[in-house]
Amino acid sequence: MLKRSFTMLIIAVPFLAFGGFKFLHTSRFALHAQVAHGVVVSASHRGDGQYRTFEGYPNVVTFTDSYGKEHTTTIYYGQPGHYQPGTPIKLLYKQHDPAGTARDGNPRQLWGLSSGFLLAGALWLCGMFWLRAHGD
């Protein structure tokens, strides 16, 4: 029983560590980011074609920064057809490199990865405590 609960702890720690790191990274980005409203110009239903370096399904977005300068960037999504062309979206970006740092401002897109890893780690940790309390 102790061996199983220790194994569950060993599994939980990397999930919690990675989720915590991504949460802090995203928090720092969101706190210092500028907000813009963009429009999806094109959305691909096919992946980027590079299996070994697959980034996702690209959507090309145009937006205007806080100085009135227009930018075009590509945002990648894990699923095809996330947005249709012409769809307005909220973007977050850093002022020093608007096109290079632009990210979808949708909370699910911003926080989904870190939340998923934190949840998985928490479930493994709960399983460890449950196993220790109830035995085999």
N, C-alpha and C positions, 0 to 999 in steps of 0.2 A: 504494500500500500504506500509506504513512504517513497519507494522508487517511482511509482506512477505519479504521485503528486509532485515529486521533484522534476520529473520529465515534463509535466504540464507547466511548471514554473519556467523551465528552460525554454519552452516553446513561447510562453507569454511574453517574456522579457524582450526579445527582438521586435515583436509586434508593437509593444508599448513604446519601445525606444524609437522605432522608425515613425510611428504615428505621432509621438510627441515632438520629434524633430520637424516633421512636415507641418504640424500645427504651429510651432513657433516660427518657422520660415514663412508660412502663409500669413500669420498674424503680423509679422514685421512688414511684409509686403503691403498688406491691406491698410495698415496704419499710415504708411507714407505714400500711398498711391493717389494719383489723380483720377477723377471719374470722367468718363466720356461716354457719349451715346453714339454707337456706330450702326452700320447697316451691312448685312451679309450680302456680298456681291456674288459669290459663287460658293456652292456647297458640293463636295464630291461624295458620291455613293461608293466610290472605290478607294481602297487604301492607297497610301503613297507608293506602293509597289516595291518597297525595299523591305523584304521579310526580315533580314538580319538587323536592320536598323529601323524597323517599323515604328513610326511616330503616331499613326492614327489616320483619321479621315479629315483632310484639310478643308477648312472653310476660309475663304478670303473675305476680309472685313475692311471697310474704310471707316475712318473716324476723324474728327477734328479735335486737336488738343486744346489746352486752355489758352494758347496764344493765337488760335485761329488757323493753324497750319494743318492741312489735311495729310493723313497717313494711310497707308495700306499695309495690312499685316495678314499673316496666316495663323489661324488658331486650329489646333488639332484636337479632335474628339475621339473617344474610344469606340463610338458607335456611329454608323453611317446615318445620314439624314437628320442630324441633330437640329439644324435650322434650314429653312428654305431661303433661297435668294430673295432679298427685299425685306427680310425680317430685321426689325430694329433690336439691337442688343446693348446692354450696359457693359462697358469695359473698364478695367482698372489698368493703369500704366504708371511707370515712373517717368518723371519729367525729363530726366537726362537722356532717355532713349525710348520715346513713346512707341514706335513700331516694334522695337526689339523686346520690350517688356510687357506688351499688352496681353491681358488675360481676360477671359470671360468673367464678368462680375456676378454671374448667377451663384448664389451660395452653395448649391449642390456641386457646381464645377470647382469652386474655390476650396471647399472644405470636405468634399467627398472622400478623397484618398486618405487624408489624415483621420477622418472620423471612422472610416472602415477599418483601418489598422488599429486604432485605439479600441474600437468595439471588439474586434477579434481578440486582442490582447486581454481585454477585460473579461471576455467570456472564458478564455483559457484560465485566467486567474481565478474566476469564480468556480470553475470546474475543479481546480486544485483545492480550493477551500472546502468545496462540497465533498470531495473525495476524502480529504483529511477528517472531516467531521463525521461522515457516514461509513467510512471504511469501504471495503470491497463490496 
